[in-house]
């Protein structure tokens, strides 16, 4: 008795190929929308960073100088150093697409990528 039949393996391979195709297309499609990064310290907006300037810099905020961010020329931002015990924020990697976020919860920092387009501020509008 075989655990997988030949048809099962073929279906799994097709599903994997289609999934990898969608993932590759999503991550490599040029994005024309302008985005910015918003940095929050305990729900207070501390800084807004324009990601389309093409500037590379490393910075921190006055409230948490031991937490360091890196902004790359291609419009990606990430945590590169933190004094938190688990370092989950550093392992999040670079974020650059509207809707992505990274957080350092022990330090109370949240980094969000938001779109500049006014039409995309709401997910759903209910009512008249």
C-alpha positions in Angstrom: 0.0 0.0 0.0 1.5 3.3 -1.1 1.1 6.4 0.9 1.1 8.6 -2.2 -0.1 7.6 -5.6 1.5 9.0 -8.8 -1.5 11.4 -9.3 -1.2 12.7 -5.8 2.5 13.6 -6.3 1.6 15.2 -9.6 -1.1 17.4 -8.0 1.3 18.4 -5.2 4.0 19.4 -7.7 1.5 21.4 -9.7 0.2 23.2 -6.6 3.8 24.0 -5.5 4.7 25.4 -9.0 1.7 27.6 -9.1 2.3 28.8 -5.5 5.9 29.6 -6.2 4.9 31.4 -9.4 2.4 33.6 -7.5 4.9 34.3 -4.8 7.6 35.3 -7.3 5.2 37.5 -9.3 4.0 39.3 -6.1 7.6 40.0 -4.8 9.0 41.0 -8.2 6.3 43.1 -9.7 7.3 46.8 -9.9 5.3 48.9 -7.4 4.4 52.4 -8.6 2.8 53.5 -5.4 4.7 55.8 -3.1 5.1 54.6 0.4 6.5 55.9 3.6 7.5 54.4 6.9 5.9 55.4 10.2 7.7 54.8 13.4 5.6 54.6 16.6 6.8 54.7 20.2 4.1 53.3 22.4 1.3 54.4 19.9 2.7 57.9 19.5 3.9 58.7 16.0 7.6 59.7 16.4 8.9 59.9 12.9 7.8 59.5 9.2 10.4 58.5 6.7 10.0 58.9 3.0 11.3 55.7 1.4 11.5 57.1 -2.2 14.3 59.5 -1.6 17.1 57.1 -2.4 19.1 58.0 0.8 21.0 55.4 2.8 21.3 56.1 6.5 21.5 54.5 9.9 19.6 56.3 12.7 17.8 55.9 16.0 15.3 57.9 17.9 15.8 60.0 21.1 13.4 57.8 23.1 15.4 54.6 22.4 18.9 55.4 21.3 20.0 51.7 21.6 17.5 50.7 18.9 19.1 51.3 15.5 17.3 51.4 12.1 18.8 51.2 8.6 17.3 52.9 5.6 18.7 51.6 2.3 18.9 53.5 -1.0 16.3 51.2 -2.6 13.6 52.2 -0.2 13.8 49.3 2.4 14.0 49.8 6.1 14.8 47.5 9.0 15.9 47.1 12.6 19.7 46.4 12.7 20.4 46.7 16.4 18.3 46.5 19.6 18.8 45.9 23.3 15.8 43.7 23.6 16.4 40.1 24.8 14.9 38.1 22.0 15.9 40.1 18.8 12.7 39.2 16.9 12.7 42.8 15.5 16.1 42.3 13.9 15.2 39.0 12.4 12.1 40.5 10.7 14.3 41.8 7.9 13.7 44.6 5.5 10.2 45.9 4.9 9.2 48.0 1.9 5.6 47.1 0.8 2.6 49.0 2.1 1.0 46.9 4.8 4.2 45.4 6.1 5.3 46.0 9.7 8.0 45.2 12.2 7.9 45.6 15.9 10.1 45.6 18.9 7.6 45.0 21.6 9.9 45.1 24.6 11.0 48.6 23.6 7.5 49.7 22.5 8.5 50.4 18.9 6.4 49.7 15.8 7.6 50.3 12.2 4.8 50.4 9.6 4.9 50.9 5.9 1.9 52.9 4.7 0.8 54.2 1.3 0.6 57.9 0.4 -2.5 57.3 -1.6 -5.6 58.6 0.0 -7.9 55.9 -1.6 -6.1 53.1 0.3 -6.5 54.5 3.8 -9.6 52.4 4.4 -10.0 48.6 3.8 -13.8 48.7 3.9 -16.5 51.4 4.0 -19.7 50.5 5.6 -22.9 52.5 5.2 -24.1 55.2 2.9 
